[in-house]
Amino acid sequence: MSEKHETGTCQRPALGPASHHAHAHNHGHDHGPASFDRAFGIAIALNLGFVAVEAGFGWKVNSLALLADAGHNLSDVAGLVLAWGGALAGRLRPDARHTYGWQRASILAAFANALLLLVAMGALAWEAAHRLASPQPMQGVTIMAVAGVGIVINTATALLFLRGGHDDLNIRGAFLHMAADALVSAGVVVAGGLALWLGWNWLDPVMSLVIAVVIVVGTWGLFRQSLHLLFDGVPDQVDLHAVRATLLALPGVTGVHDLHVWAMGTSQIALTAHLVMPAGVADDDFLKEANGQLHERFAISHVTLQAIRAPFTAGCGDFSGGHAQAAPASPRHPPGGTP
């Protein structure tokens, strides 16, 4: 039995004459998202400065909305630090102890970011509910001025992460944090304006509650998706049935089993599968075609395919309820054997 590799990977001992293994890894891509180091640095510096200003004015004029927004901004600074740390860890090179590197850190950072934001909104809602029972006088002009600065800062920093939010869950978490801050600041401006105009001091805690609900709804998807990926769930953008159908459509493939797809990080997807090929062997052209289709159709960048003439493992509980077969393979009999 021989073993073929599309790229240089370590050879393993032959398992016996009954099967042929072919492994292909699509490494002709950039390992990791674009660097957002500058964006993280600017965002953290701007938000730390704004937290100090907002907390100082919030304490001075006794505004729950300003103090809550300052606390939220402080939690966002922590979230940005987590996201930046996850991005940096994801760029560490693989070694003998971590053969995939530290890409999973970006998923963990996205999860922590979402969890931190949900906790912050829970604390905001709790304080707002208490303040609603006894509304405090508001100094609308000061509140509107400070929150207006927050809109500018938070919108500007959110735009720094807009480009990477579509492809990287970790960067998306940073973007959502900044966009949520801009929304909170806008709500504070509205509350301050109405309190100044109509004397509705109860709007301060009410607006805080409304903003908290809106942000929780927007953050829940990030929380759910990052938690799903932490447990090796199939990324939402990958249709596993379509992946199986694509593999079954390859020439010479009569069955697919032990199919696994998972996220190595927030921007890298991996796949392993056994392909039943009774009539032939997966050569380099076959592997190149398989890798190309999986990368183009599903953005799967790390592919390992094992080609065998007949299944010899029990599988790992394939989601289809068994080994998917394109067509029944002809039974093989040992030389001189009886059917």
Rosetta blueprint (number, residue, H / E / L):
1 M L
2 S L
3 E E
4 K E
5 H E
6 E L
7 T L
8 G L
9 T L
10 C L
11 Q L
12 R L
13 P L
14 A L
15 L L
16 G L
17 P L
18 A L
19 S L
20 H L
21 H E
22 A E
23 H E
24 A L
25 H L
26 N L
27 H L
28 G L
29 H L
30 D L
31 H L
32 G L
33 P L
34 A L
35 S L
36 F L
37 D H
38 R H
39 A H
40 F H
41 G H
42 I H
43 A H
44 I H
45 A H
46 L H
47 N H
48 L H
49 G H
50 F H
51 V H
52 A H
53 V H
54 E H
55 A H
56 G H
57 F H
58 G H
59 W H
60 K H
61 V H
62 N L
63 S L
64 L H
65 A H
66 L H
67 L H
68 A H
69 D H
70 A H
71 G H
72 H H
73 N H
74 L H
75 S H
76 D H
77 V H
78 A H
79 G H
80 L H
81 V H
82 L H
83 A H
84 W H
85 G H
86 G H
87 A H
88 L H
89 A H
90 G H
91 R L
92 L L
93 R L
94 P L
95 D L
96 A L
97 R L
98 H L
99 T L
100 Y L
101 G L
102 W L
103 Q L
104 R H
105 A H
106 S H
107 I H
108 L H
109 A H
110 A H
111 F H
112 A H
113 N H
114 A H
115 L H
116 L H
117 L H
118 L H
119 V H
120 A H
121 M H
122 G H
123 A H
124 L H
125 A H
126 W H
127 E H
128 A H
129 A H
130 H H
131 R H
132 L H
133 A H
134 S L
135 P L
136 Q L
137 P L
138 M L
139 Q L
140 G H
141 V H
142 T H
143 I H
144 M H
145 A H
146 V H
147 A H
148 G H
149 V H
150 G H
151 I H
152 V H
153 I H
154 N H
155 T H
156 A H
157 T H
158 A H
159 L H
160 L H
161 F L
162 L L
163 R L
164 G L
165 G L
166 H L
167 D L
168 D L
169 L H
170 N H
171 I H
172 R H
173 G H
174 A H
175 F H
176 L H
177 H H
178 M H
179 A H
180 A H
181 D H
182 A H
183 L H
184 V H
185 S H
186 A H
187 G H
188 V H
189 V H
190 V H
191 A H
192 G H
193 G H
194 L H
195 A H
196 L H
197 W H
198 L H
199 G L
200 W L
201 N L
202 W L
203 L H
204 D H
205 P H
206 V H
207 M H
208 S H
209 L H
210 V H
211 I H
212 A H
213 V H
214 V H
215 I H
216 V H
217 V H
218 G H
219 T H
220 W H
221 G H
222 L H
223 F H
224 R H
225 Q H
226 S H
227 L H
228 H H
229 L H
230 L H
231 F L
232 D L
233 G L
234 V L
235 P L
236 D L
237 Q L
238 V L
239 D L
240 L H
241 H H
242 A H
243 V H
244 R H
245 A H
246 T H
247 L H
248 L H
249 A L
250 L L
251 P L
252 G L
253 V L
254 T L
255 G E
256 V E
257 H E
258 D E
259 L E
260 H E
261 V E
262 W E
263 A E
264 M L
265 G L
266 T L
267 S L
268 Q L
269 I E
270 A E
271 L E
272 T E
273 A E
274 H E
275 L E
276 V E
277 M L
278 P L
279 A L
280 G L
281 V L
282 A L
283 D L
284 D H
285 D H
286 F H
287 L H
288 K H
289 E H
290 A H
291 N H
292 G H
293 Q H
294 L H
295 H H
296 E H
297 R H
298 F H
299 A L
300 I L
301 S L
302 H E
303 V E
304 T E
305 L E
306 Q E
307 A E
308 I E
309 R L
310 A L
311 P L
312 F L
313 T L
314 A L
315 G L
316 C L
317 G L
318 D L
319 F L
320 S L
321 G L
322 G L
323 H L
324 A E
325 Q E
326 A L
327 A L
328 P L
329 A L
330 S L
331 P L
332 R L
333 H L
334 P L
335 P L
336 G L
337 G L
338 T L
339 P L
